[in-house]
């Protein structure tokens, strides 16, 4: 990836509304889906933060 490549941070998933869960034991529950999306987002964010740190360090060298 070039230092000038556009690399925006990932967007966090929107949490479901408090009343979105029907409490009937759905598999997967809307909260299970959200938590899976949140875990993926956190992994993507950590990877982006590492890329951003490298990009900024390279930028500071020049």
N, C-alpha and C positions, 0 to 999 in steps of 0.2 A: 504494500500500500504506500503510495506516495504521501509525503507530508501534507500536501495541499488537497488530498482527496477529502471529499465531504463525508464525514462520519459522525452523524448526530447521535446523541445518547439514546438508548432505547426508551420507549414509553412504557410506564407502569400500567398494568391492567386496571381497569375500573372495577372496584369492588361491587358486588351485587347489593341491591337495596336490602335493608334489614328484613323486609317482608317478602323477599324474593324466594326464600326457601319455603317449601310447602310442608316441611316436617313429616313427610310420609316415608322417609327412608329411601329415597331415590338413589340409584347407583349408576353413575356418580351423582352426588348432590351438587348443586350449583356452587356450594362452598368448596367442595373437593376440586372442581374444575378451576375455580378462582385460585385456590392455593397452589395448584399445579402451574398455572400461568404465572403466579407470583414467584415461585421458585425459579422458573425459566427466566423471568425478567431479572431476578437478582443475579443469576449466572451471566446473563447478557450484560448487565450493568458492570459487573466485576471485570469482565473481559474488555468492555469499552473503557473503563477507568485505566486499565493497564495500557491499552493502546494510546489513550490520551496522555498518560504520563510519559510514554516513549516519545510521542509526537512533540510534547512540550520540551522535553529534554533535548531533542534534536534541534528544535527551533532555537533554544537558548545557546546552542553551540555556534550558531551563525549570526 
